[in-house]
Amino acid sequence: MTANSMITSIRNNLNLLSKRNRLKNKLGGFNSEKKVEYNFPKATKKQLNDIAKQLKEEHRIRMLKVVIVTFILFLGLVVGFLYSTD
């Protein structure tokens, strides 16, 4: 392997690396010194428990819907297969 092909290979590999550092000083870009502050509302233990119960109920209903739709589709495939074999 010649020196020129090695240099070309290194340049190609560098071009494949992330371009994030090149974009660091652009307008509206990355600023490592700026800290983001969030103002989250306080929640009581009762509110958190209510939210957890509501999420569990929504998850249960969603899973029930998925099971019903899956069963209906499976039943449709079985019926379609039975009619296609006759």
C-alpha positions in Angstrom: 0.0 0.0 0.0 1.4 3.3 -1.0 1.6 6.4 1.2 -1.0 8.2 -1.0 -3.6 5.5 -0.5 -3.0 5.5 3.2 -3.5 9.3 3.4 -6.7 9.0 1.3 -8.0 6.2 3.6 -7.4 8.4 6.6 -9.1 11.4 5.1 -12.1 9.3 4.1 -12.3 7.9 7.6 -12.2 11.5 9.1 -15.0 12.5 6.7 -17.1 9.7 8.1 -16.8 11.0 11.7 -19.4 13.2 13.4 -19.7 16.7 12.2 -20.9 17.9 15.6 -17.7 19.8 16.5 -17.9 21.7 13.2 -21.4 22.9 14.0 -20.5 24.0 17.6 -19.9 27.7 16.8 -22.7 28.2 14.4 -25.7 30.6 15.0 -28.2 29.0 17.3 -25.9 26.0 17.9 -24.5 24.2 20.8 -23.5 26.1 24.0 -21.9 24.0 26.7 -22.0 26.9 29.3 -25.7 27.5 29.2 -27.7 25.4 31.7 -31.4 24.6 31.1 -33.7 25.0 34.0 -37.0 23.3 34.3 -39.9 24.5 36.5 -41.8 21.3 37.3 -45.0 21.6 39.3 -45.1 19.8 42.7 -47.3 16.7 43.0 -48.7 15.2 46.1 -48.5 11.5 46.8 -52.2 11.1 46.3 -52.0 12.8 42.8 -49.1 10.4 41.9 -51.1 7.4 43.0 -54.1 8.6 41.0 -52.0 9.0 37.9 -50.5 5.5 38.4 -54.0 4.0 38.8 -55.2 5.8 35.7 -52.2 4.7 33.6 -52.7 1.0 34.8 -56.3 1.2 33.8 -55.5 2.7 30.4 -52.8 0.0 29.9 -55.3 -2.8 30.8 -57.9 -1.4 28.4 -55.3 -1.0 25.6 -54.1 -4.6 26.1 -57.7 -5.9 26.1 -58.3 -4.1 22.7 -55.1 -5.6 21.3 -56.1 -9.1 22.4 -59.6 -8.7 20.9 -58.3 -7.4 17.6 -55.7 -10.1 17.4 -58.3 -12.8 18.1 -60.6 -11.4 15.4 -57.8 -11.2 12.8 -56.7 -14.8 13.7 -60.3 -16.0 13.4 -60.6 -14.3 10.1 -57.4 -15.9 8.8 -58.6 -19.4 10.0 -62.0 -18.9 8.3 -60.3 -17.6 5.1 -57.9 -20.6 5.1 -60.8 -23.1 5.6 -62.8 -21.6 2.7 -59.7 -21.5 0.5 -59.1 -25.3 1.0 -62.6 -26.3 -0.1 
